[in-house]
Amino acid sequence: MINHILRRVSKFTALILLFLVILIVFDVSNRYIFSNGSIALQELEWHLFDIVMLFSLFYTLKLDGHVRVDVIYTNISSEWKRFIDIFSHLFFIIPFSALIIYFSLSFVELSFTQNEVSPNPNGLENRFLIKSVIIIGFSLLIIQSILEVIKLFGSKK
């Protein structure tokens, strides 16, 4: 069930990325060919980029694509690799993500209560929506990290 939801989120993120590319091509063409720029379009590009980056964190973890010190990691036994991975999830990824979520809650709440809008003329409204993506993205990362720990404990030899 959880894997199904995460798979759907990753497909949704891929669609957003496709839409972002189309939007950027349109915006650049509109700006340089027709000399007609839009603050709202540029802000929408930033917001979509934020969504793609924050929703890609868990998927990169799922694919084991995160950066690590491969010089050391490739030369150690599989038991040590497993220990390092479990330790990293339990003492780095999950606590760091929980801290980000904790500090983001008041950030999003303040934005919501103030009905924060873009300071730019003709910019986007409801800034709390994009700020709440921080909480969602890091929550997905915690969920994926827990799944990885369960998988690592299940692979015990």
C-alpha positions as CSV (number, residue, x, y, z in Angstrom):
1,M,0.0,0.0,0.0
2,I,2.7,2.5,1.0
3,N,4.9,1.5,-1.9
4,H,1.9,2.0,-4.2
5,I,1.4,5.6,-2.9
6,L,5.1,6.4,-3.2
7,R,5.1,5.0,-6.8
8,R,2.1,7.3,-7.6
9,V,3.9,10.3,-6.1
10,S,7.0,9.6,-8.2
11,K,4.8,9.4,-11.4
12,F,3.1,12.6,-10.4
13,T,6.5,14.2,-9.9
14,A,7.6,13.0,-13.4
15,L,4.5,14.7,-14.9
16,I,5.3,17.9,-13.0
17,L,8.8,17.8,-14.4
18,L,7.5,17.4,-17.9
19,F,5.1,20.3,-17.4
20,L,7.9,22.3,-16.0
21,V,10.1,21.8,-19.1
22,I,7.1,22.8,-21.3
23,L,6.4,25.9,-19.2
24,I,10.1,27.0,-19.3
25,V,10.2,26.6,-23.1
26,F,7.0,28.6,-23.4
27,D,8.2,31.3,-20.9
28,V,11.6,31.7,-22.6
29,S,10.0,31.8,-26.1
30,N,7.5,34.3,-24.9
31,R,10.1,36.5,-23.3
32,Y,12.7,36.5,-26.0
33,I,10.6,36.2,-29.2
34,F,7.6,38.3,-28.2
35,S,9.3,40.5,-25.4
36,N,6.5,39.5,-23.1
37,G,7.6,38.2,-19.7
38,S,5.4,37.1,-16.8
39,I,6.4,37.2,-13.1
40,A,3.6,34.7,-12.3
41,L,5.0,32.2,-14.8
42,Q,8.5,32.6,-13.4
43,E,7.3,32.0,-9.9
44,L,5.3,29.0,-11.1
45,E,8.5,27.6,-12.5
46,W,10.3,28.0,-9.2
47,H,7.4,26.4,-7.4
48,L,7.3,23.4,-9.7
49,F,11.0,23.0,-9.4
50,D,10.7,23.0,-5.6
51,I,8.0,20.3,-5.9
52,V,10.2,18.2,-8.2
53,M,13.3,18.5,-6.0
54,L,11.5,17.8,-2.7
55,F,9.4,14.9,-4.0
56,S,12.5,13.4,-5.7
57,L,14.3,13.0,-2.3
58,F,12.5,9.8,-1.4
59,Y,12.7,8.3,-4.9
60,T,16.5,8.9,-5.0
61,L,16.8,7.1,-1.7
62,K,14.6,4.2,-3.0
63,L,16.9,3.9,-6.0
64,D,20.0,4.0,-3.8
65,G,21.2,7.1,-5.7
66,H,22.3,9.3,-2.8
67,V,25.8,10.4,-2.5
68,R,28.1,8.5,-0.2
69,V,31.8,8.1,0.2
70,D,32.2,5.3,-2.4
71,V,36.0,5.0,-1.9
72,I,35.4,3.6,1.6
73,Y,32.0,2.0,1.0
74,T,33.0,-0.2,-1.9
75,N,35.9,-1.7,0.0
76,I,34.0,-2.9,3.1
77,S,32.1,-6.1,3.7
78,S,28.3,-6.4,3.1
79,E,27.7,-6.6,6.9
80,W,29.5,-3.2,7.4
81,K,27.6,-1.7,4.5
82,R,24.3,-2.9,6.0
83,F,25.3,-1.5,9.4
84,I,26.4,1.9,7.9
85,D,23.1,2.1,5.9
86,I,20.9,1.3,9.0
87,F,22.9,3.8,11.1
88,S,22.6,6.5,8.4
89,H,18.9,6.1,8.2
90,L,18.3,6.0,12.0
91,F,20.7,8.7,13.1
92,F,21.0,11.0,10.1
93,I,18.2,10.9,7.5
94,I,15.2,10.4,9.8
95,P,16.2,12.8,12.6
96,F,17.3,15.5,10.1
97,S,14.1,15.1,8.2
98,A,12.1,15.3,11.4
99,L,13.9,18.5,12.4
100,I,13.1,20.1,9.0
101,I,9.5,19.1,9.4
102,Y,9.3,20.5,12.9
103,F,10.8,23.9,12.0
104,S,8.8,24.1,8.8
105,L,5.4,23.7,10.6
106,S,5.6,27.2,12.1
107,F,7.0,28.6,8.9
108,V,3.9,27.2,6.9
109,E,1.5,28.1,9.7
110,L,2.7,31.8,9.7
111,S,2.4,31.9,5.9
112,F,-1.1,30.5,6.1
113,T,-2.3,32.8,8.9
114,Q,-0.9,35.9,7.1
115,N,-2.3,34.7,3.8
116,E,1.2,35.4,2.4
117,V,1.4,36.4,-1.3
118,S,4.4,37.1,-3.6
119,P,6.0,40.4,-2.9
120,N,6.3,40.8,-6.7
121,P,3.6,42.6,-8.7
122,N,1.3,40.0,-10.4
123,G,3.1,37.2,-8.5
124,L,1.4,34.1,-7.2
125,E,-0.8,34.0,-4.1
126,N,-1.2,31.4,-1.3
127,R,2.5,31.0,-0.6
128,F,1.7,28.5,2.2
129,L,0.9,25.9,-0.4
130,I,4.4,25.8,-1.8
131,K,5.9,26.1,1.7
132,S,3.8,23.0,2.8
133,V,5.6,21.0,0.1
134,I,8.6,21.0,2.4
135,I,6.7,19.1,5.0
136,I,5.3,16.7,2.5
137,G,8.6,16.1,0.8
138,F,10.5,15.3,4.0
139,S,7.6,13.2,5.3
140,L,7.9,11.1,2.2
141,L,11.7,10.8,2.8
142,I,11.1,9.6,6.4
143,I,8.6,7.0,5.1
144,Q,11.0,5.8,2.5
145,S,13.9,5.7,5.0
146,I,11.8,3.6,7.4
147,L,11.0,1.2,4.5
148,E,14.7,1.0,3.7
149,V,15.5,0.1,7.4
150,I,12.8,-2.6,7.4
151,K,14.3,-3.9,4.1
152,L,17.8,-3.9,5.6
153,F,16.8,-5.7,8.7
154,G,15.0,-8.2,6.5
155,S,18.1,-8.9,4.5
156,K,20.0,-10.1,7.6
157,K,22.3,-13.0,6.8
